[in-house]
């Protein structure tokens, strides 16, 4: 991940974009960032009121995606999501 990725997300949030918009397979930016271990983007989205409990087309949440992996980066994302109220 590059700093420009975080900057891009931050700029989109500043323009008022809804952080809970669902795209392909009804996934949100928070889900994608959680899958990809993008801690700074996860934090920025949560700060912008992204809902960690939105489900995709298959019933998965950002927490489920983060918990599906066993790498150190994903464990940290799981903690961040749980602190934000993910169930």
N, C-alpha and C positions, 0 to 999 in steps of 0.2 A: 504494500500500500504506500502510496506517495502522499506527501502533505497536500498536494493539489486535490486529491480525492476528498480529504476532510474539508478542505476549503470549498470545494464544489458543493458538497452536502450542506455545509454551513450557509453558503450563499443562497442555495435553494430554500432552505428553511427561513432565512431572512426575508425572502420575497413572499412568504406566506403560503408556500406549498404545503399541502396536507401530508404529514409524515405517515399517515395511515392508508394512503392510496394503495390499492392492490392491483398488481399486474398479472403477469403470466402465472397460471395455476393459482391465482389469488394470493400470491406472495407479496409481502411488504418489504420495504427497504430494510427494516429492522431484521426481518428473517434472513435476508440475503447477507447483511453485515454480520449477523450472528453465525451463519454457516461459514463465512470466510474469515472469521477471527479478527474483524476490524473493530477493535475495542473503542477507538476514538469516535468512529462513526456510530457505533451502538450508543455510546454515551451522549453524543450530540442529538441523535434521534429521540432518545428517552427524555432528554432535557426539553425537546420540542414537543413533548406529550405524545410520542409514539406509544401506541397501546401494545404492550408485550403479550397480551392474551388473545389477539386476533388470530383466527385460524385460517389456514389456506384451504384450498379445494379438498385436500385429503385429511383435514382436521389437525394438521401440524401447526405448532406455534414456534416463535423464535426460540423459546426455551427448549422445546423438543429438538429443534435442529442443532442447537449448541450442545445439548446433552448427548446427542447421537455420536459425537466424536469424543475421543479420550485424550486429546492432546492438551498440553498445558494452557495454551491460548483459549481453548474452548472452555476449560474449567473456570477461567477468569470471567468469561462472558456469562456463564451460568450464574455465577455469584452476582454479577452486575444486574442481570435480568431478574433474579429472585429479589434482590434489594429493591427493584423498581415495581415489585408486585406481581411478577410472573407466577403463574400457577401451573 
